[in-house]
Amino acid sequence: MDLTGYLQFVAALAAVLALILLLAWIARRSGLAGRLGAAAAPRRGARRLALIEVMPLDARRRLVLLRCDRREHLVLLGQGQGADLLLESRDAALEGGEA
């Protein structure tokens, strides 16, 4: 392949990338990207799983507090086969109240 062939290849690649960027910009400006993204991913308020806190215990183990729906789960994660352990599962305390 000579220099002309390489220049044609680079020009074609640049044209395709420019077309992709132009279409993405048009979709974003028209609001189409937001509607497509909302259908593909769950809404921000509708998430069921949240990572509340992580506390490293040592180099290999850590405690993880997870919330799923209205329950909190305290999990001990470690390295190795079968090292993960559910320590506690309870109803989540209300934001302003006592447990």
Secondary structure, 3 states (H helix, E strand, C coil): CCHHHHHHHHHHHHHHHHHHHHHHHHHHHHCHHHHHHHHHCCCHHHCCEEEEEEEECCCCEEEEEEEECCEEEEEEEECCCCCCEEEEEEECCCCCCCC
